[in-house]
């Protein structure tokens, strides 16, 4: 997870964004974690998602720079969107339910896909991924693990 967070931070800085958002987390996660890429139902979906994220990073996502992702109000972690903080917290909670002290990439992918209002879900939808179905399938698999 540390490598994935570092990648998301670099991506946010390179994109000129004020904070790490859920799309940065998704991008870094899919690049860094083969288990997260393998969690998709269709083997072509991760490539489509990454393709959309690359397009976003070279300009299609500029409209997102106008505002912060997440709910209005104080930001719990400076440099992170509230939705990104919430996704990381949910990933840690999922790991704790399994008595695992560390969250994995699939925990984070499940948390991202389960938030219908985050940018990561917008990216998943635009790439043709049913985020709700993905979240449900991952949550069920994580409960069995």
C-alpha positions as MATLAB code, in Angstrom:
seq = 'XXXXXXXXXXXXXXXXXXXXXXXXXXXXXXXXXXXXXXXXXXXXXXXXXXXXXXXXXXXXXXXXXXXXXXXXXXXXXXXXXXXXXXXXXXXXXXXXXXXXXXXXXXXXXXXXXXXXXXXXXXXXXXXXXXXXXXXXXXXXXXXXX';
ca = [
       0.000    0.000    0.000;
       2.854    2.402    0.732;
       4.095    2.137   -2.869;
       0.557    2.712   -4.138;
       0.074    5.794   -1.918;
       3.434    7.194   -3.044;
       2.382    6.685   -6.660;
      -0.935    8.459   -6.056;
       0.903   11.372   -4.439;
       3.296   11.677   -7.401;
       0.371   11.494   -9.818;
      -1.543   14.249   -8.011;
       1.526   16.509   -8.025;
       2.242   15.827  -11.681;
      -1.396   16.494  -12.612;
      -1.300   19.786  -10.722;
      -4.078   18.696   -8.356;
      -4.308   20.152   -4.854;
      -4.979   16.786   -3.273;
      -4.860   13.039   -3.782;
      -8.291   11.922   -4.897;
      -9.848    8.517   -5.459;
      -8.969    8.557   -9.173;
      -5.283    8.976   -8.259;
      -5.603    6.051   -5.836;
      -7.304    3.894   -8.484;
      -4.661    4.731  -11.094;
      -1.765    3.943   -8.792;
      -3.499    0.823   -7.465;
      -4.028   -0.663  -10.923;
      -0.445    0.073  -11.912;
       1.087   -1.314   -8.697;
      -1.084   -4.266   -7.688;
      -1.496   -7.329   -9.928;
      -4.054   -8.783   -7.491;
      -6.252   -5.705   -7.888;
      -5.984   -5.925  -11.691;
      -6.918   -9.617  -11.520;
     -10.001   -8.801   -9.413;
     -11.908   -7.484  -12.428;
     -14.432   -9.810  -14.034;
     -13.167   -9.126  -17.546;
      -9.421   -9.196  -18.129;
      -9.694   -6.220  -20.502;
     -11.372   -3.943  -17.950;
      -8.182   -2.908  -16.093;
      -6.605   -1.850  -19.398;
      -9.684    0.208  -20.306;
      -9.695    1.834  -16.856;
      -5.980    2.642  -17.107;
      -6.521    4.014  -20.613;
      -9.184    6.374  -19.336;
      -7.005    7.394  -16.377;
      -4.092    8.189  -18.705;
      -6.411   10.338  -20.814;
      -7.542   12.087  -17.628;
      -3.964   12.801  -16.615;
      -3.173   14.407  -19.981;
      -6.117   16.748  -19.991;
      -9.557   15.198  -19.886;
      -9.636   15.543  -16.114;
      -8.918   19.257  -16.020;
     -12.518   20.047  -15.122;
     -11.940   18.178  -11.841;
      -9.225   20.634  -10.834;
     -11.837   23.341  -10.289;
     -13.184   21.723   -7.143;
     -12.324   19.290   -4.431;
     -13.646   15.749   -4.399;
     -15.875   14.901   -1.494;
     -18.187   16.565    0.925;
     -17.861   20.248    1.802;
     -16.346   21.151    5.131;
     -13.020   20.646    6.833;
     -10.711   18.135    5.257;
      -9.660   15.434    7.757;
      -6.242   14.914    6.131;
      -4.531   17.821    4.363;
      -3.519   16.932    0.822;
      -6.151   14.191    0.544;
      -9.757   14.422   -0.611;
     -12.319   13.399    2.012;
     -13.429   10.560   -0.294;
      -9.852    9.249   -0.586;
      -9.469    9.333    3.204;
     -12.780    7.490    3.591;
     -11.717    4.825    1.065;
      -8.455    4.206    2.924;
     -10.341    3.944    6.223;
     -12.841    1.471    4.759;
      -9.982   -0.600    3.318;
      -8.373   -0.767    6.770;
     -11.719   -1.735    8.345;
     -12.137   -4.554    5.811;
      -8.681   -5.869    6.653;
      -9.400   -5.629   10.395;
     -12.558   -7.722    9.921;
     -10.242  -10.494    8.676;
      -7.863   -9.848   11.601;
      -5.294   -8.651    9.066;
      -3.300   -5.633   10.289;
      -2.666   -4.474    6.712;
      -5.119   -3.562    4.007;
      -4.389   -4.889    0.564;
      -5.055   -3.528   -2.875;
      -8.265   -5.518   -3.229;
      -9.517   -4.013    0.058;
      -8.937   -0.548   -1.383;
     -10.430   -1.439   -4.765;
     -13.577   -2.699   -3.015;
     -13.783    0.502   -0.955;
     -13.332    2.711   -4.015;
     -15.903    0.811   -6.082;
     -18.439    0.968   -3.234;
     -18.551    4.798   -3.123;
     -20.954    5.823   -5.901;
     -20.072    9.509   -5.527;
     -16.290    9.317   -5.852;
     -14.200   10.074   -8.925;
     -12.839    6.535   -9.063;
     -16.365    5.227   -9.667;
     -16.885    7.825  -12.389;
     -13.702    6.536  -14.043;
     -14.817    2.913  -13.659;
     -18.216    3.698  -15.198;
     -16.699    5.616  -18.120;
     -14.447    2.629  -18.776;
     -17.469    0.307  -18.878;
     -17.097   -1.272  -15.439;
     -20.181   -1.847  -13.300;
     -18.735   -0.456  -10.064;
     -21.626   -1.674   -7.917;
     -21.239   -5.227   -9.210;
     -17.461   -5.062   -8.748;
     -17.818   -3.791   -5.174;
     -20.351   -6.485   -4.293;
     -18.241   -9.275   -5.739;
     -15.074   -8.058   -3.997;
     -16.818   -7.554   -0.660;
     -18.226  -11.080   -0.799;
     -14.815  -12.528   -1.696;
     -13.089  -10.579    1.085;
     -15.614  -11.833    3.651;
     -14.843  -15.418    2.647;
     -11.074  -14.850    2.868;
];
